[in-house]
Amino acid sequence: MLYLKARGVAKDEDHAVALFQQACDAKNANGCRNLGVTYRDGAGATKPDVAKMLATLASACDYGSGPSCHDLGLRYLDGKDVKKNGKLALSLFEKSCDADSGASCFEAALIYDDHKLVPANPKRAIELYTKGGDDDDVAACTNLGVAYEYGTGVA
């Protein structure tokens, strides 16, 4: 990121991309995530490339990058640049939630609450809202409060 953002060094986007690629090749989650972002936005000689962006974000997710799993989950939920796949989105959100992404816990809980993609599971939604709140997601806290107010999914 130092070369990409010129933090303490001269800006050199091509060198940054090469370093991200090297890190990703070494199965470094952050390196793959950063490489995926450069494929999304373009940097230096690297032009935006949706297929490469999706592949590198998937690698980053596989290597443990919760934010990458979350980003992919949103894309599959909305059908942005990929075929819409709510069950895959849910799986990606839960994986990201396990990596302490409160926003992903919230998104997964919404899917269980909505019961359009999967059967309704208020108990699982409460578990996910609780974890999301523990991970500082305000929306998860709000929905958890509403569940307690109306007694939905809570004992």
N, C-alpha and C positions, 0 to 999 in steps of 0.2 A: 504494500500500500504506500510505502514511502515514496517510491518512484512514480506511482500513479498520481499521488496528491502533492508531490514535491515537498515532503516534510523532512527538512534537514539535508536533502540532496536535490540535485537538478532534476526537474521533471523529465521522465523518460518512460512513456507509456509502453513502448515496445519491450523495453527491458522488464517492466513490471509484468507484462503478459507472459514473457518467457519464464520469469520466476514463479508466477502462478501455475504455469503448465508443469514446471519442474516439481513443485510442491504437490500438485494434483497427481502427477505420475507416481509420486512417493506415497500416495493414498492419504494425503493430508486434507482433512475436511475443509478447513478454511481456505487452503489453496484452491481447491475445486470450486468452492463457493465464489471466491473472488474471480476465478476464471469464468465461471458461469455469468457473473455480472458483467464482465467485459464483453462476453458474447451477446448479452442482452442489450447493452448500451453502445458497444463499440469503444475501442480505445487504441490509439496509435494506428498501426496498419490493420488491426483487427476490426473487421466490419461486423455489424450485428448479424447473428446467425442463430435462428431459433432452434434448429436441431442440435447444434453444439451446446447452446445454452441449456436445453433440457437434459442432454446427456451429462454435462458436467454438474448440474444441480442434482441429478439423480445420484451421481457418484458421491457428491458431497453429503447427500442424505444418507447413503449407504455407509459412509465413513463416520457418521455421527453428527452432522451439522443440522441441528434442530431447525434453524431458520430456513435452510434449504428445503427440508421436508415440508415446512409450512408453506413456502412459496409454491412448491409443486402441488401441494394439496389445494391451494386456492385456484391454481390453473386447472386442475382436474375437476374441481367443484363447479367452476364457471365455464369450462370448455374453452379456455383461452390458450390458443396455440396447440391444443391437444383435443382429442375426442373426450367429451364430457364423461366422467366416470366417478360417480359419487362414492361408490364403495372403496375405490382406490384412494380418493380424497380422504375419506374417513381413516383409512389405514395410515396414510401419511400424517394426518393430524395427530393420531394417537402416538405414532412414533416420535413426532416432534414434542408432544406433550410429555412423553417419557423422558425427553431430553430437557425438561423444565421450561418449555415454552408455554407460558400462560395463555397466550393468544390461541395457540393450537388446541389447548384443552377446551377453551371456550368454543372454538369452531366445531370440535368433535361433539361436545355436549349439545350444541344446537342441532346437529344432525340426529342425535338420539331423541331430542325433544320434538323435533319436527316430524319425525317418523314417516317421511316421504321416501327416503333412501333405504332405511332399515326399519325393522319393527320398533315401535316406541319402547324405550327402556329408561323410564324416569330415574331408577336407582343408579344406572350407569351415568346418566346425565348429571346427577347430583355429585357423584364421585369426581367427574371431570370438572364441574364448576368449582368444587372445593379445591382440587389441585390447581386449577387456573388461578383461583383467588390466592392460594398459597404462593403462587409464582407471580403475584402482583398484577394480575389482569383485572382491571376495574369492571369490565363488562361481565366477567365471570362472577365476581362478587355481587354485582347487581342482580344477575339472574338467580344466583343462589339465595339471595334475600327474598326475591319474589317467590321462589319455590317454598321457602319456609313460611312466607306470609300466607300462601294458599294451600300449604300442606301437600304439594305435589312432589312425589318421590322421596319424601322424608318420613321417618317414623314418628 
